[in-house]
Amino acid sequence: MNDTRERILAVAQELFIEQGYDGTSLREIADRLGFTKAALYYHFHSKDDILVALIEPGTGLVGEFLERLTAADGVEAWADALAWIIDQMFDHLEFFKLIERNRNTVVALHEHLQSLTEHLDMHVRVEEAVRRATSDLREQVRMVAAVGAVTGFDDWAPRLLAEAPPDQLRAELIAATRDVLELSAGHRQPTG
C-alpha cells in the first residue's frame, strides 16, 4: 500500500509540475496510473489531500533546519546549517518546482492549513538560536540576514532556482551566505 501511495504522489507531482494543480484532474492522475478514480479515492479523498502530502516534507525540512540553527554554536556552525539547507534545496528540486508551478494554490492551501502560532514559533526559534550562538550584535544581524537570504531565495528567484545549473548555484548560495557572515570560503561542512 505504501508503494501505491508513493506512485500516486510521484505521478501527481509530475502532472502538477507539467500542467499545474488547477489543470490536473483526479481522473488524469488515475488514468496515468492505470487506476480507477475509486481506487485513487481509497488512498486520497481529494486533490487537496494529494497536494498536502506532496508539500508535507517541506515542513520536515524546515524543522530540521531550525534544529540545526538552534544547535549552532557560533557563526561558523550557523554557516554550516545554511549550507545544509542549501544542499537540501537541491536534493529536493522537484519539490521546489512543484511549489513554483503552483505557488498561488500552495499559498492558499498553506494559509488554510498553517496556523499563525506555528509560524511565529519558527521566528522565535530562529531568534533564540541567534542569541545562543553569539551575543555580538553585528554577528546576530549577519546571521539573521544570511537566513533571510536563503529562505527568501525561492520566493525572489524561483526560476533561477529551478533552471540554473544546480552545482554552480549551490556553490554561489553557500558563498553568498559565507560572505554575509564574513567567513572565509575555505570551511565547508559535508552534506547529509
N, C-alpha and C positions, 0 to 999 in steps of 0.2 A: 504494500500500500504506500509506503514512503517513496519508493521508486516512481510510482504513478504520480504522486503529488509533485515530485521533483520534475518529472517530464512535463506535467501541466504548467508548472511555473516557468520552465525553460521555454516552452512554446509560446506562452502568453507574453513573456518578456520580449522574445523575438518580434512578435506581432505588434506589441505596444511600442517598440522602438521603430519598426518599419512603418506602421500605419497610424500610430498614436492610439491612446486609450479610447478616445471617443470614436475613432474609426474602426475599432475592432469589436466584433460581437462574440458572445459566448459560443454561438454556432460555428464561427470561423475557428475558434480555438479547438472546439470539439472535433470539427472536420479534419483539421490538420493532424490531430492525434489519432483519428480513426475511431473516435468515441461517439456515443450519442450525447445529446445535451443532458439527458437524465444521468448518465454516468459521470459527467462533469459535475453536476449538482451534488453528487454523492461526496465529492471532495471539497467543493467550494459552492456556497449558496448564491454568490453573486460575483460580478466582475470586480466590484469594490473589494471583496474578500481576497481575490487574487492579487489585486494591486497592493493591499495591505501586507500580504505575505511577501510580496516582492520588495517592498521598501523596509520591512521589519529589520533585516540585517544591518541597515544603516544605524539603527538605534544601538545595536550591539557595538558597532564601530565607535560611535560617539562615547558610549560607556567605557570602552577600553581606553580610548584616547584620554578621557577625563581621569581614569585611574592612573595612567602613565604621568599625566601632568601633576596629579596630586602627590604621587610618589617622587617626583623630580626634586632633586636636591641641588639647586643651583642652576645657573643659566645654561651650562653645558648639557645637563640632563634634560632641561627644557627643550633644547635644540634636538636632542635625541628623540624625544616624544613627538616633536613636529616632523622629524624625518620619518618616524614610524607611520604617522597618519598620511604623509605624502605617499609612502610606499603602498599603503592600503588603498589610496585613491586609484592608483594604477592597477593594483591587483583586482579591484572591483570596478573596472572601467565600464563594463556593461551596465552596472547599476547607475552610474552617473549619466550614461547615455539615455537610460530609461527616464531618469529624473529630468534631464534636459528636454527630451522629446515631449514629455507630459507634464511640464512644470506647472501649468495652471491647475490641472487636475490634482497633482500631488499636493500643491499648496492648499487647495480646497479641502482635500482629504486630511491633510496634516492639521489644518485648523479645526476640523471636526474631531479628530482623534486625540490631538495633543493638548494636554491641559497647561494652563499658564503656570501652574505651580512647578511642573517638571522643567519647563523652560527657565524659569527663574532659578531653580535649584542648580541647573547647569552653570549659570552665571556665577552663583555663589561659590560653587566648587572650583571654578577656574580662578576666581579672585583669591580664595583661600590657598590654592596651590601656589599662586604667585607669591603671596605673603610668606608662606612656609619656605619657599625656595630662596628668597632674599629679602632683606629689609631695605635695600638700596632702592630709592625711588626711581632713579634713572634706569636700573635694570628691570624693575617692575613694569615701567612704561614700555620698554622694549619687548618684554616677554608678552604683554597683552597685545602689542602691535603685531608681533610675529604670529600669534594665534589668529588674530584678525586677518592677516594676510593669507593664511592657509584656509581658514574656514570660509572666507569670503570669495575664494578663488572660483569655485564652481558657480557662485551667483554672478560674478562680474565677468567671467571668461569661460562660460560653459562650452562654447565651440572650440576654443583653444585647448581646453582640457580633453575634449573628445577627438580632436583632429591632429594636434601636434605630435611629433614623434615622442612616445612615452619616455624613453630613456633620457632624451635631451630635456624634456620638460621637467621630469622628476629631478634631474641634476640642478636645473635652474631654480626650481622652487626651494630645494634644500639650500642652495647657495644664497638665495634671497633671504630666507629666514635667518641664516647664519650672519648675513650682512646686517640685518635689522638688530640682531642680538649682539653685534660687534664681536663675533667669534671668528677665529681663523678657519679657513676652509679645510684644514687637514683632518680633523676628527670626524669620523662617520660611524655611527652605530650600525651593526649588522641588521638586516631586515628580519622580520619574522616575529 
